[in-house]
Amino acid sequence: MFIRCAFFSGRIKPGREAEFTSYVREKLVPLWTRFPGAEEVRVLRQEESDSDAQRYEMVLAIRYPSREAIEQALASPVRFESREVTKGLTEMFDGSIFHTVFKADDFALPTD
């Protein structure tokens, strides 16, 4: 499996935290969950870190079964729509956004 992540490196502008959260949930999650081939969508919000050097206000992680599925999602109309809607989110955010694709393996936890 593969997981494509969008890292929002930086901070939400002061006083816009609730607006940022609502915008993600109400406008972007409905789009991200429609990406073709997506098997899971997670929105991660940083609660704490052992380093002050880097802050990730949010990480979007979408799981796909293959690289081909990622390519289909990136070429889809809903992805282009989400890019337009994300522009509104960036008005509430000071920082940068970058994407990374991870190859992921699952490991079962011991049952005893």
PyMOL commands that set and color helices and strands:
alter all, ss='L'
color gray80, all
select helices_A, chain A and resi 17-32+67-74+77-90
alter helices_A, ss='H'
color red, helices_A
select strands_A, chain A and resi 2-12+40-45+56-64+93-103
alter strands_A, ss='S'
color yellow, strands_A
deselect
rebuild
show_as cartoon
